[in-house]
Amino acid sequence: QVQLVEYGGGLVQAGGSLRLSCAASGRSFSNFAMGWFRQAPGREREPVAAIRWSTGISYHADSVKGRFTISRDKAKNTLYLQMNRLKPEDTAVYYCAADPSPIQSTMFSVRAYEYWGQGTQVTVSS
């Protein structure tokens, strides 16, 4: 059973930084894609970044390019999201997710991800 547990959220001022972590367990993730998604109140869940676990090839949404960086530590089975130059519009619940059968065209598709964490709140004050 795959388990994903996020931590590291919190309250930060605009321009500040946070690092989210996601501890993954339950099976080998070598063929997985892992992603970060976020959902603000009244809005749909949207992709933030994704990474192929085995190769480390990463993808970032246009809204966070140059500010956020996704990475993973294979030895620790942990996914990270380094968030710099945070903006109030980054405020959302951030979710870690895992796709066991990733294909290029669905790396940013919510529906492609089979496993989800419980989410962690990130609040950016202006």
Chimera marker file (.cmm) of the C-alpha trace (Angstrom):
<marker_set name="trace">
<marker id="1" x="0.000" y="0.000" z="0.000" r="1" g="1" b="0" radius="0.5"/>
<marker id="2" x="1.505" y="3.286" z="-1.103" r="1" g="1" b="0" radius="0.5"/>
<marker id="3" x="1.552" y="6.003" z="1.530" r="1" g="1" b="0" radius="0.5"/>
<marker id="4" x="2.457" y="9.617" z="0.957" r="1" g="1" b="0" radius="0.5"/>
<marker id="5" x="2.885" y="12.016" z="3.858" r="1" g="1" b="0" radius="0.5"/>
<marker id="6" x="3.559" y="15.689" z="3.251" r="1" g="1" b="0" radius="0.5"/>
<marker id="7" x="5.052" y="18.119" z="5.709" r="1" g="1" b="0" radius="0.5"/>
<marker id="8" x="6.716" y="21.505" z="5.729" r="1" g="1" b="0" radius="0.5"/>
<marker id="9" x="3.799" y="23.810" z="5.023" r="1" g="1" b="0" radius="0.5"/>
<marker id="10" x="3.116" y="26.940" z="7.021" r="1" g="1" b="0" radius="0.5"/>
<marker id="11" x="2.692" y="30.692" z="7.002" r="1" g="1" b="0" radius="0.5"/>
<marker id="12" x="5.289" y="32.823" z="5.248" r="1" g="1" b="0" radius="0.5"/>
<marker id="13" x="5.516" y="36.412" z="4.067" r="1" g="1" b="0" radius="0.5"/>
<marker id="14" x="5.553" y="37.251" z="0.387" r="1" g="1" b="0" radius="0.5"/>
<marker id="15" x="9.050" y="36.904" z="-0.992" r="1" g="1" b="0" radius="0.5"/>
<marker id="16" x="9.945" y="34.194" z="1.493" r="1" g="1" b="0" radius="0.5"/>
<marker id="17" x="10.757" y="30.519" z="1.041" r="1" g="1" b="0" radius="0.5"/>
<marker id="18" x="9.449" y="27.151" z="2.187" r="1" g="1" b="0" radius="0.5"/>
<marker id="19" x="10.456" y="23.582" z="1.449" r="1" g="1" b="0" radius="0.5"/>
<marker id="20" x="7.812" y="20.909" z="1.309" r="1" g="1" b="0" radius="0.5"/>
<marker id="21" x="8.686" y="17.272" z="1.809" r="1" g="1" b="0" radius="0.5"/>
<marker id="22" x="6.757" y="14.116" z="0.977" r="1" g="1" b="0" radius="0.5"/>
<marker id="23" x="7.754" y="10.833" z="2.548" r="1" g="1" b="0" radius="0.5"/>
<marker id="24" x="6.797" y="7.931" z="0.282" r="1" g="1" b="0" radius="0.5"/>
<marker id="25" x="6.511" y="4.317" z="1.379" r="1" g="1" b="0" radius="0.5"/>
<marker id="26" x="4.907" y="1.022" z="0.461" r="1" g="1" b="0" radius="0.5"/>
<marker id="27" x="6.676" y="-0.086" z="-2.686" r="1" g="1" b="0" radius="0.5"/>
<marker id="28" x="9.464" y="0.665" z="-5.109" r="1" g="1" b="0" radius="0.5"/>
<marker id="29" x="8.938" y="3.933" z="-6.932" r="1" g="1" b="0" radius="0.5"/>
<marker id="30" x="11.519" y="3.364" z="-9.636" r="1" g="1" b="0" radius="0.5"/>
<marker id="31" x="8.973" y="3.484" z="-12.475" r="1" g="1" b="0" radius="0.5"/>
<marker id="32" x="6.789" y="6.155" z="-10.946" r="1" g="1" b="0" radius="0.5"/>
<marker id="33" x="6.285" y="9.807" z="-11.628" r="1" g="1" b="0" radius="0.5"/>
<marker id="34" x="5.761" y="11.944" z="-8.558" r="1" g="1" b="0" radius="0.5"/>
<marker id="35" x="4.110" y="15.304" z="-8.550" r="1" g="1" b="0" radius="0.5"/>
<marker id="36" x="3.091" y="18.289" z="-6.505" r="1" g="1" b="0" radius="0.5"/>
<marker id="37" x="-0.357" y="19.749" z="-7.002" r="1" g="1" b="0" radius="0.5"/>
<marker id="38" x="-2.152" y="22.560" z="-5.212" r="1" g="1" b="0" radius="0.5"/>
<marker id="39" x="-5.705" y="23.621" z="-4.598" r="1" g="1" b="0" radius="0.5"/>
<marker id="40" x="-6.840" y="27.043" z="-3.464" r="1" g="1" b="0" radius="0.5"/>
<marker id="41" x="-10.330" y="27.633" z="-2.016" r="1" g="1" b="0" radius="0.5"/>
<marker id="42" x="-12.960" y="27.642" z="-4.733" r="1" g="1" b="0" radius="0.5"/>
<marker id="43" x="-10.518" y="26.542" z="-7.412" r="1" g="1" b="0" radius="0.5"/>
<marker id="44" x="-9.687" y="23.274" z="-9.105" r="1" g="1" b="0" radius="0.5"/>
<marker id="45" x="-6.630" y="21.297" z="-8.169" r="1" g="1" b="0" radius="0.5"/>
<marker id="46" x="-3.751" y="22.301" z="-10.433" r="1" g="1" b="0" radius="0.5"/>
<marker id="47" x="-0.303" y="20.892" z="-11.195" r="1" g="1" b="0" radius="0.5"/>
<marker id="48" x="2.771" y="22.570" z="-9.807" r="1" g="1" b="0" radius="0.5"/>
<marker id="49" x="5.631" y="20.262" z="-10.739" r="1" g="1" b="0" radius="0.5"/>
<marker id="50" x="6.374" y="16.642" z="-11.571" r="1" g="1" b="0" radius="0.5"/>
<marker id="51" x="9.424" y="14.418" z="-11.708" r="1" g="1" b="0" radius="0.5"/>
<marker id="52" x="10.306" y="11.015" z="-13.057" r="1" g="1" b="0" radius="0.5"/>
<marker id="53" x="11.586" y="9.111" z="-10.056" r="1" g="1" b="0" radius="0.5"/>
<marker id="54" x="14.219" y="7.052" z="-11.851" r="1" g="1" b="0" radius="0.5"/>
<marker id="55" x="15.799" y="9.732" z="-14.053" r="1" g="1" b="0" radius="0.5"/>
<marker id="56" x="15.067" y="12.911" z="-12.132" r="1" g="1" b="0" radius="0.5"/>
<marker id="57" x="13.720" y="14.614" z="-15.243" r="1" g="1" b="0" radius="0.5"/>
<marker id="58" x="11.442" y="17.347" z="-13.950" r="1" g="1" b="0" radius="0.5"/>
<marker id="59" x="8.660" y="19.556" z="-15.196" r="1" g="1" b="0" radius="0.5"/>
<marker id="60" x="7.357" y="22.789" z="-13.726" r="1" g="1" b="0" radius="0.5"/>
<marker id="61" x="4.172" y="24.735" z="-14.369" r="1" g="1" b="0" radius="0.5"/>
<marker id="62" x="4.678" y="28.103" z="-16.013" r="1" g="1" b="0" radius="0.5"/>
<marker id="63" x="3.324" y="29.869" z="-12.941" r="1" g="1" b="0" radius="0.5"/>
<marker id="64" x="6.175" y="28.580" z="-10.776" r="1" g="1" b="0" radius="0.5"/>
<marker id="65" x="9.088" y="28.270" z="-13.206" r="1" g="1" b="0" radius="0.5"/>
<marker id="66" x="12.158" y="29.986" z="-11.860" r="1" g="1" b="0" radius="0.5"/>
<marker id="67" x="10.728" y="30.066" z="-8.336" r="1" g="1" b="0" radius="0.5"/>
<marker id="68" x="9.914" y="26.457" z="-7.400" r="1" g="1" b="0" radius="0.5"/>
<marker id="69" x="12.083" y="23.373" z="-7.820" r="1" g="1" b="0" radius="0.5"/>
<marker id="70" x="10.989" y="19.765" z="-7.509" r="1" g="1" b="0" radius="0.5"/>
<marker id="71" x="13.545" y="17.131" z="-6.535" r="1" g="1" b="0" radius="0.5"/>
<marker id="72" x="13.760" y="13.722" z="-4.953" r="1" g="1" b="0" radius="0.5"/>
<marker id="73" x="16.095" y="11.746" z="-2.741" r="1" g="1" b="0" radius="0.5"/>
<marker id="74" x="15.902" y="8.141" z="-3.882" r="1" g="1" b="0" radius="0.5"/>
<marker id="75" x="17.766" y="6.814" z="-0.841" r="1" g="1" b="0" radius="0.5"/>
<marker id="76" x="15.294" y="8.487" z="1.523" r="1" g="1" b="0" radius="0.5"/>
<marker id="77" x="12.235" y="7.890" z="-0.672" r="1" g="1" b="0" radius="0.5"/>
<marker id="78" x="11.409" y="11.541" z="-0.226" r="1" g="1" b="0" radius="0.5"/>
<marker id="79" x="10.056" y="14.102" z="-2.663" r="1" g="1" b="0" radius="0.5"/>
<marker id="80" x="10.736" y="17.802" z="-2.192" r="1" g="1" b="0" radius="0.5"/>
<marker id="81" x="9.391" y="21.105" z="-3.417" r="1" g="1" b="0" radius="0.5"/>
<marker id="82" x="11.621" y="24.092" z="-2.785" r="1" g="1" b="0" radius="0.5"/>
<marker id="83" x="9.520" y="27.234" z="-3.047" r="1" g="1" b="0" radius="0.5"/>
<marker id="84" x="11.264" y="30.591" z="-3.318" r="1" g="1" b="0" radius="0.5"/>
<marker id="85" x="9.969" y="34.119" z="-3.910" r="1" g="1" b="0" radius="0.5"/>
<marker id="86" x="6.547" y="33.078" z="-2.738" r="1" g="1" b="0" radius="0.5"/>
<marker id="87" x="3.536" y="35.166" z="-3.704" r="1" g="1" b="0" radius="0.5"/>
<marker id="88" x="0.110" y="35.482" z="-2.063" r="1" g="1" b="0" radius="0.5"/>
<marker id="89" x="-1.377" y="33.669" z="-5.059" r="1" g="1" b="0" radius="0.5"/>
<marker id="90" x="0.691" y="30.603" z="-4.124" r="1" g="1" b="0" radius="0.5"/>
<marker id="91" x="-1.548" y="30.161" z="-1.089" r="1" g="1" b="0" radius="0.5"/>
<marker id="92" x="-3.176" y="26.732" z="-1.300" r="1" g="1" b="0" radius="0.5"/>
<marker id="93" x="-3.198" y="23.224" z="0.063" r="1" g="1" b="0" radius="0.5"/>
<marker id="94" x="-0.289" y="21.404" z="-1.546" r="1" g="1" b="0" radius="0.5"/>
<marker id="95" x="-0.570" y="17.705" z="-2.322" r="1" g="1" b="0" radius="0.5"/>
<marker id="96" x="2.028" y="15.115" z="-3.128" r="1" g="1" b="0" radius="0.5"/>
<marker id="97" x="0.918" y="12.469" z="-5.634" r="1" g="1" b="0" radius="0.5"/>
<marker id="98" x="2.277" y="9.361" z="-7.332" r="1" g="1" b="0" radius="0.5"/>
<marker id="99" x="1.600" y="7.931" z="-10.769" r="1" g="1" b="0" radius="0.5"/>
<marker id="100" x="2.712" y="4.303" z="-11.182" r="1" g="1" b="0" radius="0.5"/>
<marker id="101" x="2.480" y="4.323" z="-14.983" r="1" g="1" b="0" radius="0.5"/>
<marker id="102" x="3.512" y="7.754" z="-16.198" r="1" g="1" b="0" radius="0.5"/>
<marker id="103" x="3.424" y="8.854" z="-19.794" r="1" g="1" b="0" radius="0.5"/>
<marker id="104" x="4.658" y="12.167" z="-21.132" r="1" g="1" b="0" radius="0.5"/>
<marker id="105" x="1.273" y="13.556" z="-22.030" r="1" g="1" b="0" radius="0.5"/>
<marker id="106" x="-0.229" y="13.085" z="-18.561" r="1" g="1" b="0" radius="0.5"/>
<marker id="107" x="2.589" y="14.237" z="-16.310" r="1" g="1" b="0" radius="0.5"/>
<marker id="108" x="0.429" y="17.218" z="-15.281" r="1" g="1" b="0" radius="0.5"/>
<marker id="109" x="-2.897" y="15.411" z="-15.272" r="1" g="1" b="0" radius="0.5"/>
<marker id="110" x="-4.626" y="15.139" z="-11.895" r="1" g="1" b="0" radius="0.5"/>
<marker id="111" x="-6.491" y="12.056" z="-13.090" r="1" g="1" b="0" radius="0.5"/>
<marker id="112" x="-3.280" y="10.204" z="-13.944" r="1" g="1" b="0" radius="0.5"/>
<marker id="113" x="-2.082" y="10.172" z="-10.340" r="1" g="1" b="0" radius="0.5"/>
<marker id="114" x="-3.342" y="7.182" z="-8.400" r="1" g="1" b="0" radius="0.5"/>
<marker id="115" x="-1.967" y="7.910" z="-4.936" r="1" g="1" b="0" radius="0.5"/>
<marker id="116" x="-2.318" y="11.134" z="-2.939" r="1" g="1" b="0" radius="0.5"/>
<marker id="117" x="-1.124" y="12.525" z="0.338" r="1" g="1" b="0" radius="0.5"/>
<marker id="118" x="-3.357" y="14.325" z="2.800" r="1" g="1" b="0" radius="0.5"/>
<marker id="119" x="-2.094" y="17.780" z="1.829" r="1" g="1" b="0" radius="0.5"/>
<marker id="120" x="-0.272" y="20.535" z="3.660" r="1" g="1" b="0" radius="0.5"/>
<marker id="121" x="-1.390" y="24.158" z="3.896" r="1" g="1" b="0" radius="0.5"/>
<marker id="122" x="0.822" y="26.920" z="2.531" r="1" g="1" b="0" radius="0.5"/>
<marker id="123" x="-0.257" y="30.472" z="3.289" r="1" g="1" b="0" radius="0.5"/>
<marker id="124" x="1.604" y="33.460" z="1.885" r="1" g="1" b="0" radius="0.5"/>
<marker id="125" x="0.787" y="36.816" z="3.448" r="1" g="1" b="0" radius="0.5"/>
<marker id="126" x="1.179" y="40.075" z="1.569" r="1" g="1" b="0" radius="0.5"/>
<link id1="1" id2="2" r="1" g="1" b="0" radius="0.2"/>
<link id1="2" id2="3" r="1" g="1" b="0" radius="0.2"/>
<link id1="3" id2="4" r="1" g="1" b="0" radius="0.2"/>
<link id1="4" id2="5" r="1" g="1" b="0" radius="0.2"/>
<link id1="5" id2="6" r="1" g="1" b="0" radius="0.2"/>
<link id1="6" id2="7" r="1" g="1" b="0" radius="0.2"/>
<link id1="7" id2="8" r="1" g="1" b="0" radius="0.2"/>
<link id1="8" id2="9" r="1" g="1" b="0" radius="0.2"/>
<link id1="9" id2="10" r="1" g="1" b="0" radius="0.2"/>
<link id1="10" id2="11" r="1" g="1" b="0" radius="0.2"/>
<link id1="11" id2="12" r="1" g="1" b="0" radius="0.2"/>
<link id1="12" id2="13" r="1" g="1" b="0" radius="0.2"/>
<link id1="13" id2="14" r="1" g="1" b="0" radius="0.2"/>
<link id1="14" id2="15" r="1" g="1" b="0" radius="0.2"/>
<link id1="15" id2="16" r="1" g="1" b="0" radius="0.2"/>
<link id1="16" id2="17" r="1" g="1" b="0" radius="0.2"/>
<link id1="17" id2="18" r="1" g="1" b="0" radius="0.2"/>
<link id1="18" id2="19" r="1" g="1" b="0" radius="0.2"/>
<link id1="19" id2="20" r="1" g="1" b="0" radius="0.2"/>
<link id1="20" id2="21" r="1" g="1" b="0" radius="0.2"/>
<link id1="21" id2="22" r="1" g="1" b="0" radius="0.2"/>
<link id1="22" id2="23" r="1" g="1" b="0" radius="0.2"/>
<link id1="23" id2="24" r="1" g="1" b="0" radius="0.2"/>
<link id1="24" id2="25" r="1" g="1" b="0" radius="0.2"/>
<link id1="25" id2="26" r="1" g="1" b="0" radius="0.2"/>
<link id1="26" id2="27" r="1" g="1" b="0" radius="0.2"/>
<link id1="27" id2="28" r="1" g="1" b="0" radius="0.2"/>
<link id1="28" id2="29" r="1" g="1" b="0" radius="0.2"/>
<link id1="29" id2="30" r="1" g="1" b="0" radius="0.2"/>
<link id1="30" id2="31" r="1" g="1" b="0" radius="0.2"/>
<link id1="31" id2="32" r="1" g="1" b="0" radius="0.2"/>
<link id1="32" id2="33" r="1" g="1" b="0" radius="0.2"/>
<link id1="33" id2="34" r="1" g="1" b="0" radius="0.2"/>
<link id1="34" id2="35" r="1" g="1" b="0" radius="0.2"/>
<link id1="35" id2="36" r="1" g="1" b="0" radius="0.2"/>
<link id1="36" id2="37" r="1" g="1" b="0" radius="0.2"/>
<link id1="37" id2="38" r="1" g="1" b="0" radius="0.2"/>
<link id1="38" id2="39" r="1" g="1" b="0" radius="0.2"/>
<link id1="39" id2="40" r="1" g="1" b="0" radius="0.2"/>
<link id1="40" id2="41" r="1" g="1" b="0" radius="0.2"/>
<link id1="41" id2="42" r="1" g="1" b="0" radius="0.2"/>
<link id1="42" id2="43" r="1" g="1" b="0" radius="0.2"/>
<link id1="43" id2="44" r="1" g="1" b="0" radius="0.2"/>
<link id1="44" id2="45" r="1" g="1" b="0" radius="0.2"/>
<link id1="45" id2="46" r="1" g="1" b="0" radius="0.2"/>
<link id1="46" id2="47" r="1" g="1" b="0" radius="0.2"/>
<link id1="47" id2="48" r="1" g="1" b="0" radius="0.2"/>
<link id1="48" id2="49" r="1" g="1" b="0" radius="0.2"/>
<link id1="49" id2="50" r="1" g="1" b="0" radius="0.2"/>
<link id1="50" id2="51" r="1" g="1" b="0" radius="0.2"/>
<link id1="51" id2="52" r="1" g="1" b="0" radius="0.2"/>
<link id1="52" id2="53" r="1" g="1" b="0" radius="0.2"/>
<link id1="53" id2="54" r="1" g="1" b="0" radius="0.2"/>
<link id1="54" id2="55" r="1" g="1" b="0" radius="0.2"/>
<link id1="55" id2="56" r="1" g="1" b="0" radius="0.2"/>
<link id1="56" id2="57" r="1" g="1" b="0" radius="0.2"/>
<link id1="57" id2="58" r="1" g="1" b="0" radius="0.2"/>
<link id1="58" id2="59" r="1" g="1" b="0" radius="0.2"/>
<link id1="59" id2="60" r="1" g="1" b="0" radius="0.2"/>
<link id1="60" id2="61" r="1" g="1" b="0" radius="0.2"/>
<link id1="61" id2="62" r="1" g="1" b="0" radius="0.2"/>
<link id1="62" id2="63" r="1" g="1" b="0" radius="0.2"/>
<link id1="63" id2="64" r="1" g="1" b="0" radius="0.2"/>
<link id1="64" id2="65" r="1" g="1" b="0" radius="0.2"/>
<link id1="65" id2="66" r="1" g="1" b="0" radius="0.2"/>
<link id1="66" id2="67" r="1" g="1" b="0" radius="0.2"/>
<link id1="67" id2="68" r="1" g="1" b="0" radius="0.2"/>
<link id1="68" id2="69" r="1" g="1" b="0" radius="0.2"/>
<link id1="69" id2="70" r="1" g="1" b="0" radius="0.2"/>
<link id1="70" id2="71" r="1" g="1" b="0" radius="0.2"/>
<link id1="71" id2="72" r="1" g="1" b="0" radius="0.2"/>
<link id1="72" id2="73" r="1" g="1" b="0" radius="0.2"/>
<link id1="73" id2="74" r="1" g="1" b="0" radius="0.2"/>
<link id1="74" id2="75" r="1" g="1" b="0" radius="0.2"/>
<link id1="75" id2="76" r="1" g="1" b="0" radius="0.2"/>
<link id1="76" id2="77" r="1" g="1" b="0" radius="0.2"/>
<link id1="77" id2="78" r="1" g="1" b="0" radius="0.2"/>
<link id1="78" id2="79" r="1" g="1" b="0" radius="0.2"/>
<link id1="79" id2="80" r="1" g="1" b="0" radius="0.2"/>
<link id1="80" id2="81" r="1" g="1" b="0" radius="0.2"/>
<link id1="81" id2="82" r="1" g="1" b="0" radius="0.2"/>
<link id1="82" id2="83" r="1" g="1" b="0" radius="0.2"/>
<link id1="83" id2="84" r="1" g="1" b="0" radius="0.2"/>
<link id1="84" id2="85" r="1" g="1" b="0" radius="0.2"/>
<link id1="85" id2="86" r="1" g="1" b="0" radius="0.2"/>
<link id1="86" id2="87" r="1" g="1" b="0" radius="0.2"/>
<link id1="87" id2="88" r="1" g="1" b="0" radius="0.2"/>
<link id1="88" id2="89" r="1" g="1" b="0" radius="0.2"/>
<link id1="89" id2="90" r="1" g="1" b="0" radius="0.2"/>
<link id1="90" id2="91" r="1" g="1" b="0" radius="0.2"/>
<link id1="91" id2="92" r="1" g="1" b="0" radius="0.2"/>
<link id1="92" id2="93" r="1" g="1" b="0" radius="0.2"/>
<link id1="93" id2="94" r="1" g="1" b="0" radius="0.2"/>
<link id1="94" id2="95" r="1" g="1" b="0" radius="0.2"/>
<link id1="95" id2="96" r="1" g="1" b="0" radius="0.2"/>
<link id1="96" id2="97" r="1" g="1" b="0" radius="0.2"/>
<link id1="97" id2="98" r="1" g="1" b="0" radius="0.2"/>
<link id1="98" id2="99" r="1" g="1" b="0" radius="0.2"/>
<link id1="99" id2="100" r="1" g="1" b="0" radius="0.2"/>
<link id1="100" id2="101" r="1" g="1" b="0" radius="0.2"/>
<link id1="101" id2="102" r="1" g="1" b="0" radius="0.2"/>
<link id1="102" id2="103" r="1" g="1" b="0" radius="0.2"/>
<link id1="103" id2="104" r="1" g="1" b="0" radius="0.2"/>
<link id1="104" id2="105" r="1" g="1" b="0" radius="0.2"/>
<link id1="105" id2="106" r="1" g="1" b="0" radius="0.2"/>
<link id1="106" id2="107" r="1" g="1" b="0" radius="0.2"/>
<link id1="107" id2="108" r="1" g="1" b="0" radius="0.2"/>
<link id1="108" id2="109" r="1" g="1" b="0" radius="0.2"/>
<link id1="109" id2="110" r="1" g="1" b="0" radius="0.2"/>
<link id1="110" id2="111" r="1" g="1" b="0" radius="0.2"/>
<link id1="111" id2="112" r="1" g="1" b="0" radius="0.2"/>
<link id1="112" id2="113" r="1" g="1" b="0" radius="0.2"/>
<link id1="113" id2="114" r="1" g="1" b="0" radius="0.2"/>
<link id1="114" id2="115" r="1" g="1" b="0" radius="0.2"/>
<link id1="115" id2="116" r="1" g="1" b="0" radius="0.2"/>
<link id1="116" id2="117" r="1" g="1" b="0" radius="0.2"/>
<link id1="117" id2="118" r="1" g="1" b="0" radius="0.2"/>
<link id1="118" id2="119" r="1" g="1" b="0" radius="0.2"/>
<link id1="119" id2="120" r="1" g="1" b="0" radius="0.2"/>
<link id1="120" id2="121" r="1" g="1" b="0" radius="0.2"/>
<link id1="121" id2="122" r="1" g="1" b="0" radius="0.2"/>
<link id1="122" id2="123" r="1" g="1" b="0" radius="0.2"/>
<link id1="123" id2="124" r="1" g="1" b="0" radius="0.2"/>
<link id1="124" id2="125" r="1" g="1" b="0" radius="0.2"/>
<link id1="125" id2="126" r="1" g="1" b="0" radius="0.2"/>
</marker_set>
